Amino acid sequence: METILGIDLGTTNSVVAIIRDGKPEVLMDDDGQAILPSVVGLDAHGNVLVGQAARNQAILAPDRTVTSVKRRMGEDVQLPLGASAFTPQEISSLILKTLKDRAQRRLGYAVEKAVITVPAFFGENQREATREAGVLAGLEVVRIINEPTAASLTYEANQSSRETLLVYDLGGGTFDVSVVQIEDGVVEVLASHGDTRLGGDDFDRLLLDKVCAAFHQEHALDLREIVVARSRLLQAVERTKCELSFEAYASLQEEFIASKQGRPLNLETVIDRSDYEVLIEPLLKKTIDSVDRALSDAKLHAKDIDKVLLVGGATRTPLIHHLLEEQLGQQPHSELDPDLCVALGAAIQGALIAGIDVGPVLVDITPKTLGVRCLGQLHGLVTNRVFSPIIHRNTALPATRSRLYYTAVPGQEVAQIDVYQGEHEDIQLNELVGKFNLEGLNEAADMGNEILVRFELSLDGTLNVTATERATAQKKQLSIDNAITRFRASSHDQAKQKLAQLFAADTASLRTDQDAEQSTAEARKQALGPRCERGQELMAKAERLSGSATDEDANEIRTLVERLTAAITKGLPERIDELSDKLEDVL
């Protein structure tokens, strides 16, 4: 059977997984890290950096580093990277190529196919930009699936009954919620809602603003206007945010963050979790509104949900647990690994496509309504801005729908078909997906020409639109499956050539986490190695002793092991030492 990669292309981090011996498995890099930071940069010599190496240089060279590119997917923009500029899908292709190269090194053979996940609330343009990124990375993207749906594929359902799940997915840059029903080996998505501009990155910026405001009040200096200081602080507040998921308060210290009148200035403050929660609560309440919307679309109530599953690193925030329990009347579950389950689910879907029976059959939905512009009444006025739905949101995929329209003028020679997605009556409030002209219409028509518009939406959300004049059988088709050629004049070949030049026609010049920092790898290992070994030894000891511990001690041990695992994964030496000491005391 062929290998199809499962890739979670995230805003902050990305992961690749496969099915091995019938089980989903995340593929590690050469340093044993599962997570690849979704950061791309160029070093001082013009070499490509992807992952932690790019993230590390972001502080000193933000002009040569691109972060959170996922939020720009589907936009007609050029992102500066050093002296050059690239589309979001070109930047994303470098991340995908790094994951593909990692997989091929681990497996020892070439892999050409992948299932890539996207937020459930991604629109057509964003989905096709993601597909385009895969193509530029040398991958055949066999399916695009929604992130909450992928996560639900990893859930071990009760085989004897039907279960209704609410999957709450909050990542670094996007939020989704899906209502999913599992029965008889079938995973069916009933409804989805979300926000492609809400995630942990927004929490970081709120915390950054709070810290900078306090610093400005003391020193009359805005650190956000100092490029290097702002980059340093963004990474510092992210670490603080993560610490506040486990502690009631966290200290933030940055020496020589700036200078004034020749005098170096230090930043030192303590952030209380309760203050942090006040900052982010308005954003989290927006996610609860989406939960209500998804339940309403699924025609269900909170009492109908059997289990709430959490996906995405940002769901470690305690306030999220509290708000969900308050709204739904039950504690959310964290049995899925929030950082890895999406990639694992994508790998399961890839195996199913390859003919390997490893999981449930998936029935997904379209998250947004698709339709065309037409002439009609809007707010009591006749206008050509009316949105006419053809495929409604939450329709099961694949879907085919048709609708009959008439030209506005008898004998009209050309009809323009404008395709939109959204939920508003006014097309100006929706998003344009594509447009084309149907020409050569019957000029002798006494009344308006009859035009049948047919939408075909595939399992991965690729849209084909066909317009046919019934009298003459004149037909024109639009396929929304090529983001780059719609947004830019350059072809696939030109884009690939551009990226090949960036690689200097040598894949060895693509510096991944381990390649870019080869010269400092030993120093890093010397610093973290003993700490990690000690932590792993203590966790192994904890596992051996957990059966004989009291309930209170067992709970504390479990919590410390979870926190220590996270600290080792993120490479936080001081945090590893602190948690190892606490675990040793308990044992």
Buried (B, 14 or more C-beta within 10 A) or exposed (E): EEBBBBBBBBBBBBBBBBBBEEEBBBBEBBBEBBBBBBBBBBBEEEBBBBBBBBBBBBBBBBEBBBBBBBBBBBBEEEBEBBEBEBBBBBBBBBBBBBBBBBBBEBBEEEBBBBBBBBBBBBBBBBBBBBBBBBBBBBBEBBBBBBBBBBBBBBBEBEEEEEBBBBBBBBBBBBBBBBBBBBBEEEBBBBBBBBBBEBBBBBBBBBBBEBBBEEBBEEBEBBBBEBEBBBBBBBBBBBBBBBBBBBBEBBEBEBEEBBEEEEEEBEBEBEBEBEEBBEBBEEBBEEBBBBBBBBBEBBEBEBEEBBBBBBBBBBBBBEBBBBBBEEBBEBEBEBEBBBBBBBBBBBBBBBBBBBEBEBBBEBBBBBBBBBBBBBBBEBEEEEEEBBBBBBBBBBBEBBBEBEBEBBBEEBBBBEBEBBBBBBEEBEBEEBBBBBBBEBEEBBEEBEEBBBBBBBBBBBBBBBBBBBBBBEEEEBEBEBEBBBBBBBBBEBEEEEBBEBBEEBBEEEEEBBBBBBBBBEEEBEEBEEEBEEBBEBBBEBBEBBEEBBEEBEEEBBEBBEBBBBBBBBBBEBBBBEBBBBBBEBBBEBB
